């Protein structure tokens, strides 16, 4: 039996379970957080809005007045909207800023 291409081992479930920043663990955290947000009525399945871009290549989707998704689309960090970051696709390196190729869920204050 062939072993597969080099580097594929990092995509194995056993490896991803050990890495707190893996795609598997991010997905598990996002699903659990979404369940809690629905349970606490922060948003519902019917909430949702159009995506729009803001200065600095920040893409935003406002689910409602309390919750939004922000994605940094450019090559430079962008200022996050006011609120509390509930989930980040990658660790945040600087408070209040979202680095390129990262997305966050934000609960507005």
N, C-alpha and C positions, 0 to 999 in steps of 0.2 A: 504494500500500500504506500502511495506517495505521501510525503510529509507536507506538501503544500509550499507556496512561495515564502521566501524569507520575510520575516516581519509579521506574518499572519498570527503568530502566537499571541501577540498583544491584543488581538481581537477576541480571544477565547474567553468564555464566561468566567472560568476560574481565575484568569488574570484580572479581568475587569472588576470582579467582586472584591479584589484586594486593593484596587486603586480608587481612592475616594473621589478622584476627579474624572473617572472613566465615563464614557457615554452611557453605559448601563446604569451606573449609580446616579447620574444626572437624571436619566429618564425615570428611575424609581422615585427619586426625590420630587420631581415635577408632578408625577401622577399622585403621590400622596398629598402634596401641597394643594393641588387642584381639588382633590376630594375635600380637604379641610376648608378651602375657600368657598366651595359650593355649599358645604354644610353650614358654614357661618354666614352664608348669603352675601359674601363680598361681591360675587357676580353669579349669574345663572347661565345656563346653556344658551339662553336667548340673548344675552348681552353680547355685544360685539359692535365694532365700528370699522370704518374704513382705515386703511393705512395711509399715513401722510409723512412727508419728510420735513425735517426742520433743519435749520442752519447747522453746518458742520457734518452733514451726512448722517444724521440721526433719523432712523425710521421708527415711527411710533404707531401703535394700534391701541386706542383707548377703548377698553371693554365697557367701561362706564366712567362716571366721575370719580370713582375711588381706585380704579385699577387700570394699569397699562402695561404694555410690552414695549420695550425699547431695544433697537438693534443698531449697533455702530457699523455703518457700511463703508466708511472711508479708510484712510491710512493713518489718521491721527486720532487720539482720544477725543471724546466728545463729552460735554457737560450733561449730566443726567438731570431729568426733571426732578423737582422737589418730591420727596417721599422716602419711604423705606424700601430698600432692595430686599425682596423676599427670596429670590432665586437668581443665580447668575450661572450662565453656561460655562464660564471660566472664572477662576478667582479674580476678584477685583484688585487692582494694584494700587489704586489711589482713590480715596474717599471722594464721592461726588462725580467721578469721571468714569466713563466706559471706554475701554480700550477697543481698538479695531477688531472686527470678527468676533464680537461677543454680544450676547443678548441677556436682558434681565427682565424680571417681573417686578413691578414697582407698585406698592400700596401708597397712595397719596395720603399725606397727613391731613 
